Amino acid sequence: EVQLLESGGGLVQPGGSLRLSCAASGFTFSRYALTWVRQAPGKGLEWVSGISGSGGSTYYADSVKGRFSISRDNSKNTVYLQINSLRAADTAVYYCAKCLSTVTPCLNFDYWGQGTLVTVSS
Amino acid sequence: QSVLTQPPSASGTPGQRVTISCSGSSSNIGSNYVYWYQQLPGTAPKLLIYRNDQRPSGVPDRFSGSKSGTSASLAISGLRSEDEADYYCTTWDDSLSGGVFGGGTKLTVL
């Protein structure tokens, strides 16, 4: 059974940093691209960042470019999102999602985690 | 302001057919596949349509997708109460080199 378990969210002050993790199981981790999608409270979905199966290709939304960094450790079946210089607008539930196919980049996510809440507030 | 434009709301009665539109541009919908997601309250999104008009296994054939030019549509036929949810379109944007979502459409089953 495929599982994605996010962690690392919490309350952080503006300008602060967090590292989100997404631990995966139930599939050949290194074959699939993974993506972070966020959803601000009461708002719609926003694509944030994606990474290829090998980790050699990464993609970022303009709103986070230069502040967020995506990476993965295929030996630990985990993808990370380092988020720096946090702003109130970054407050959201951050979801980790697995691509249905091995093609990169992808937007067809067949499995999602339960999400981890990041709250940016003083 | 979302790159892809969806109506904020839609509604229908049980058994009806409802269509949700998604409008973009040549750099996104016009040159890439469109995907549709359903999000029930308090849950993660679920893939409904991929590559414009393909359904993943397990998605009822009441759901169908289409694309023409720089617009796409999701149609739901035989509307049921459990279809009440938020629906999102998404695609790749070549100018942004990133994914983009529509603002979402809240479907109400009357």
Interface residues (C-beta under 8 A of the other chain):
Chain A: T35 V37 G44 L45 E46 W47 G50 Y59 Y60 A61 D62 Y95 L100 P105 L107 N108 F109 D110 W112 G113 Q114 G115
Chain B: S2 Y33 Y35 Y37 Q39 A44 P45 L47 Y50 R51 P56 D86 Y88 T90 T91 W92 L96 S97 G98 G99 V100 F101 G102 G103 G104
